[in-house]
């Protein structure tokens, strides 16, 4: 037949379209070693960054600690209040700073033994000694060393204890003792209360010691610590505060009810 004559775009439009060729799809080739290495190199930096961020979150409480710092959780005057102790432990554990706590100080009045002039019975002493131990046992759930002194509402047996561990692992009675907490840092302990005052008048006398006994005991304890530890820094934990600062001022009388909390 005749050959078609065309020029330019008209020729392209006049030619029939090329025949369609159907070819079966090729199966994707398995990635080679080089491809796998490239993917691994691309994924490795994000994985390392994620791991570093997780480690930072876990160790944040410790990594920023200045050198030669001792962090203390201080507790005092619990007075048999187990609910408050449990609330404190739960609060501390929910926060991140509990990991950075080194020691726990408990400055007395773990129980609620009434302050009376008469000598308590053996049953009373045993009861309030056990109450104090229950509070200390609850605090030991923090898994930190606990140093404590008895208060004026604690059993006399805690003042006369010959063993510092109080029958509980990691718990130390430091009344009348000097304990090395860290290099060049010594803890001194003294329990009991000074005179409780109301309007300048003595509501009840210091228990179980009088003021002269407290002064003499602290002087002897300090001399012993100087001989044993030389020029180390001394940290005093006591149940009563320094003289003249009104820490033993009483706003109400003790009602003498054993189940009630002490007030001084």
RALIN-V712705 format. One record per backbone hydrogen bond with DSSP energy under -1.0 kcal/mol. CO is the residue of the C=O (numbers start at 1). NH is the residue of the N-H. If there is no record, write none. Layout:
<<CO;NH> <CO;NH>>
This chain:
<<7;10> <8;12> <9;13> <10;14> <11;15> <32;36> <33;37> <34;38> <35;39> <36;40> <37;41> <38;42> <39;43> <40;44> <43;47> <44;48> <45;49> <46;50> <47;51> <48;52> <49;53> <50;54> <51;55> <52;56> <53;57> <54;58> <55;59> <59;62> <59;63> <62;65> <71;102> <71;103> <73;105> <75;107> <78;81> <80;82> <81;85> <82;86> <83;87> <84;88> <85;89> <86;90> <87;91> <88;92> <89;93> <90;94> <91;95> <96;99> <97;100> <103;73> <104;147> <105;75> <106;149> <108;77> <109;79> <110;80> <121;125> <122;126> <123;127> <124;128> <125;129> <126;130> <127;131> <128;132> <129;133> <130;134> <131;135> <132;136> <133;137> <134;138> <135;139> <136;140> <138;141> <139;142> <140;143> <145;104> <146;172> <147;106> <148;174> <150;192> <151;154> <153;113> <155;158> <156;159> <156;160> <164;173> <165;168> <168;171> <170;146> <172;148> <174;177> <177;189> <179;187> <182;185> <184;233> <185;181> <185;182> <186;235> <187;179> <188;237> <189;176> <190;239> <196;203> <197;250> <198;201> <201;198> <204;196> <207;193> <210;214> <211;215> <212;216> <213;217> <214;218> <215;219> <216;220> <217;221> <218;222> <219;223> <220;224> <221;225> <222;226> <223;227> <224;228> <225;229> <226;230> <229;232> <233;186> <235;188> <237;190> <242;245> <246;249> <248;197> <257;260>>
